[in-house]
Amino acid sequence: MDNKTENFLVLPALKVHQPLSDFYVVSIPAQKLLKVAFSEPLKYVDNTGRVQGSQRPENERRLKEIAKYIESVEMAFPNSIILAANYTQLGSISKDDAVRWRIVEENGSFKLIIPKEVLLAAVIDGQHRLKAFRYIEDKVKYEDLDLVCSIYFDLPNSYQAFLFATINTNQQKVDRSLALEQFGYNVDDEPEKAWTPEKFAVFLSRKLNVDKEISPFYQHIKVTPLEADKLFEEGRIKTWVISTATIVDGICSLITSNPKRDRILMQKANIFSGRNREMISDVKDASPIRNLFITQQDKTIYDILLNYFEAANKALWSKASAKSYIVKTVGIQALFDILKMILAKNKSIEPQALDFESYLSKVSDIDFSDKFYQASGIGRSRIKNTIGLKIGLIERDKIKRKDIQYYDEIISGKNTNIQSDKWYWED
């Protein structure tokens, strides 16, 4: 029978049964946990877009702040540290029984066995709480301070990233692009029919970013994992970039009016035993290419994006100055809004039948660096309205009367000379 003299740690555990996987809740002394757990920042491995790891890079300033909190009389960490046991720093699951963590059951009770002082547990969530213990001044005083841990066994790295993203997507301190990239980490591990709209959009955003031969977004999508330069053999070009979140949101807007709703509906079935896009086919949603997504016409969707944004590149981006809002977040968001309107207007959504250039060439002379535009929600609306008015997708009576003179001036090639005190208007 296992005992404390033969193993690094033997601790009582509580088993928790949930759909993704069973896990175990254990109280582990922080200083001892530091000796067996590690965190791995999400990073790119090569130029195919393959990634490894699941965490944000460490923030030393934050670690020191947390350390001071640990040393205070009000220190409390009631939330659990989430661990993936038996995961090595090389990115694989250990098969070595001499070091593998395991659970033993005795008379209905469970014990966690950690055989040796070996780094064999990846931190899925809570790395800063744990690593802050390295910065406390009196380590002896806090040697026996316990941390609540939720431990998954033999969980693949892609699902570690999925858990991190699921936990942190709605938390402001976590970069949303990073969370989305992690949320879509395991697209290669899932059948395409099981991809949710968000995962599909993450997949397309990665493809748009690395498709050197034909993508107008090549190297223009900012990625947050470490070693992102490995994506581009010739090095990253110094030019405008847009966040992953901006592209993912734009693609999702063409497929669904509520990505979270669709994700929850699809997650009612397991990835490998029934989950598929048809699970959301009965939902009433007027998004223009939703049916293409549900029927897995993925190449058609990709071709639509390529053709449209190549037209945007010719008409707008290639001529834009660094100050132009058309190559900033609000500009790309507005262009997705216009694409959605074009797709909704046309009966045919075959890429070859959609002459995007005939639309966008009409706005090639618009100065989107005018002060009328700005990097905010109102800037997005103004760019959308300008393009929509010029190409006939938006009627003049839909524009506020007090704003129409500024649209007219811009469309006619004049500078509005608008002053900042007029920017409080809302469209």
N, C-alpha and C positions, 0 to 999 in steps of 0.2 A: 504493500500500500504506500502511496506517496505521502511524504511528510516534509516538514520544513527543513530538515537537515540535508535532504537529498535534492531539493529543488530550490531555485532562486526565490520563488514565491509560491505559496499555496493560500488561496483566498476564497472565502464563501462567495457564491454567485447566485443571482436570481435570473431565471430564464424568462424571456419575454417573447411571446409568439406574435409575429406580424407578417403581412403578406409578402413583403420583399424577401425577408429571411428572419429566422430566429436570431436573437442576440442575447447577450448576458450583461447584466448590470453588476458592477463590482466596485468596491472602494479600494483604491490603490494609493499608497503613500507617494506624494508627488516626486520626491527625490529618487525613489526607486523606479518610478515610471519613466523618468528621464533617461534611465540606463537601458531601457528596453524599447522605447518608442522614438520614432523620428517623423519628420514631415518632409514632403517632397513637392516643391513648387511645380505648378503646371508649366511645361516647357515643350518646345518643338524639338523633335528628334532629327528630322531630315526635311528635305524640300518637297516631300509628298504631302505634308500637312499632318503627319503622324505626331501625336503628342503623348506625353508621359507625365505622371504626377497629378495632383489635384488641388494644390494649395496656392495661396497668394505668397509672394516673397515676404520674408520676415521684415518687420519694421522695428528696428532697434529702439527708436524713441518710444514707441508704444510699449515695448517689452519692459523698459525701465519704468514707465509710468505704472504699469500693472504691478511690477515688483514693489513699488512704494505702497500700492494699495494692499498687497499681500501682507506687508509688515504693519498695517494699521490694525486697530482694535475692531474695526468694522468689516474686516475681510470676510467675504462669503462668495463661494462659487457653487451655487446650487445646480446649475446646468451641467450636464455630463460632457466629458471629453469623449468623442466618438473615435474608436480605433478599429483598424482592419488588422486582425491578428494573422500571423504567419506570412506576412508580405515582406519581401526583401527590398533592400535599397537598390537592387539591380532591376526591380520592376517585375519580379516573378513571385509566385507562391512557393514557399519552401516545402520540400518533401522530406526534410531531415527530421526524423522522429526524435532525435536527441535534443533538438532545440525548439521544436514546434510547440506552440501553446495548445493546450487541450482542456476539455471539460470532463470531469468524472462525476458520476452520479452515485450517491450512497443513500439508500433508504428515502428516496424522493428528494433529497437535497443535492445541490450542485456545488462543485469546487472548481475554481480556475487554477490550473497548474502552469506555471511559467518555469520551465526546467533550468534555463541558464540566463546569465546576464548578457544577452545578445540583442541587438537592435532588430526586432522582428515584428514590430507593430507600427503601421503607418497611421498617422493622425489624420483623420478625415475632417474633424472640426474641433477647434479649441487649441490650435498650436500655440497661439500667443499666451493663453492662460497657462499652459504647461511650461513653455520655455521661459516665461518670466521668472520662474523659480531659480533660474541660473543667475539672475541679477540681484537676488536678495542678499543683503550683507551678512546676516547671521544664519547660515545654512543649517547649522546644528539645531538652532532653536525651532526651525520649521521642518526638521527632518521627518517627523511623523505626521505632518499635515496631510490629510487624505483628499483625494479628488474622486468624484463620482465618474465612472467610466462605463460607456456602453460599447460592448465589444462584439464585432462581427468576425466570423471566422472564414478564411479563404475567399474573401470578397475581391473579385477582379478590380483592377485599377479603374476601369471605366465606370464601374458602379460606385467606387469611392468618389469619383468626380461628380457623378449624378447626385449622390447624397449631399455632398457639399453644396452643389448648386441649388438643389431643392430647399435646403435649409436656409441658404443665404440670399436667394434671388431678391427677396423683398426687403433686405436689410440695406439701408442706405450706405453704410460704410464699405460694403463689398462692391467693387466695380462691376456694373451690370454686364458689360461686355465679357468680362472674365467668367461671370456666373453662367452666361449663355453658352460660352465656348465649352465650359465644363459640362453644362446640361446636355450638350450635343456631342460630348466626348465619344460615346459608344455607338455612333451611327454605323460604324463598320462592323460592330458586333451584333447588330439587329437586322432582321429582314427589312427591306425598304418599305414593304406594305405596313410595317408596324411603326414607322416614323410619325410622330405628331407634327403638326404644322411648325412648331418651334424648332424641332430637330431637323426637319427638312430645310427650313430657312437657314439654320446654322450650317448645314452641309453645303447649300448653295453659296452662302457667303464665303466659305473657305474656297470653294471652287472658283468663284469669281475673282478672288484675291490672287490665286496662283496660276490661273489659266493664261499663261504668257502670250499664247498665239492669238487669241481672239477676244479676251475679256477687256472691256474698257475700264474695269475696276482693278486691273492688275497692279498690285503694290499700293493701291489706294485705300485699302481697308486696314485699319489699325488693329493689331492683335496684341493681347495683353500677356500671354504666357512668356516665360523667359526664353531667350535664345531665338526670338522670332526671326532674326536675320537668316537663320538656316533655311527658311522658306525660299530664299532668293539667292541662287548660286552667284550671280553677278553683283550681289549687294543691293541694298535698298536705295531706290532713287529718292532724292530730296524734293518732295512735292506735297501737294495737299493730301490729307488722309481723313477718312471718315471712320467712326467707331463701328465695331461689329454690331453693336446694339441697334444702330441706325439702319443698317442693311437688313438685319433680321426683322426688325419692326416693319420695315417697308415691304419686304416679301410677305410677311404674315398678313399684312393688311389686304393683300390681293387674294388671300385664301380664306381668311376668317375674320369675323368681327369680334371674336372672343377667343383668343388662343388658349387661355386657361380653362375655359369651359370644354373645349375640344380635347385638351390634354387629359382632363379628369375623366371624360367619357371614354377615351381610348384606354386609359389605365385601369379600367374595370376588368380587362383581360390581360393575361400574362403575355409577355413579348413573344414567347415561342409556342404559345398554345391558344392562339385565337385572336390576338390583337391585330387589327387592321384598320385601314382608313375608312372602310365602308361603315364602321361603327358610328361615324358622325354624318352619314348620308341623310338621315331623317331630320337633321336639325335645319330649321329654316334660316338661311344665311345667304344674302345676296352678293357676297364677295365675288368678283368677276371670274376668277379662274379656280374657284373652289372645286368645281366638277373635275377639272383637269387633275387636281391634286388627289381627289378621292379615287379616280380611276387610274392613278399612277402614270399619268402622261408627263413624267418628270422632264424628259428631254424637251418637250414642247414648251414647258414653263421656262426652262433655262434659255431656250432660243428666243423666247419673247423678251426676256430680260436683256440678253445680249444685243438683240436688234434695237430695242428701245434706247438703251444707254449708249450704244454706239452712235445713234442719231443725236443723242444729247452731247456726246463727246465732240462730234463734228460741228454741231451748231453752237454749242455753248462753252464746254470745258476747254477746248483747244484755243479759244480766244480770250478766256477769262484771265483777269489779273489776279494777283495773290489776294487782293482786297475784295474780290467779288464774292458775294454771298451765295452764288450758284454752285460754288465748290466747297461750301461749308455745310454743316449739319442741316440748317434750315433749308438750304437749296436742294439737297438730296431728298429731304423729306417732301418738299414741295413737288419735286419731279416724280416721286412715287405717287403723290396725290393725283397728278396729271395723268400718269399711266393708268391709274385706277379708273379715271373718268373716260379715257380713250377706250379702254377695254369694255367698260360698261356700255358705251355708245355703239360699238361695233358688234354686229351679229356674229361675224366670223372671228375666231381667236386663233386661227392658223397663223403662225409667225410670218409666213410669206405673204399673207393677204393684208397684213397691217403695215401701212406705209408711214412709219413713225417719222421719217425724215420730212415728209410733207407737212407734218404738224410743227415740228420743232424748228425747222428752217425759218419759219415766220417770225421767230423771236431771237434770231441770231444777232440782231443789232441792238438788243436791249442791254442797257448798262445796269447790271445787278450789283454794282458797287455803290450805287446812289445811296445817300443817307436815308432815303425813304425806307430802305430795308435795314434789318438789324438781326442780330443773332438771338432771337427769341421766338416765342410762338406767334407773335404778330408779324415777325419777319417771314415766317413760313407761309402765313396766310397771304401776305402781300405778294410774295413771289408766285404762289399758286394763282392768285387773282390776276396778276399781270399776264402770265402765260395763258390762262384760261380765257381772258378777254381777247387777247391778240389772235388766238387760234380758233375762237368761236365756241368754246366749251362752256363759257360762263356768260350769262346775259348781263348787260349793264344795270338792269333794275335789281340785280342781286348785290350790287355794290353800294355801300353807304354813300349817300349823296355828298356828304362833306369830304369824302375821300376821292371821288371820281376824278377831280381835276388833277390830282397827283398821278393817277394811272394814265390819264390822257397825256400829260406832259412827258412821262417816261416812254410811253408807247410811240410818241411822236419824235423821240430822240432828244428831248430837252432834259436839263438837269432841274430837279424839283427845288433845290435850295431849301429843303425843308429844315426846320430848326428842331432841336431836341425837345423843346417844350411842347411840341405837337405829338410826341411819341406816346402819350398816354392813351391815345385812341385804341380801341380794341375792335378787331374785325370779327 
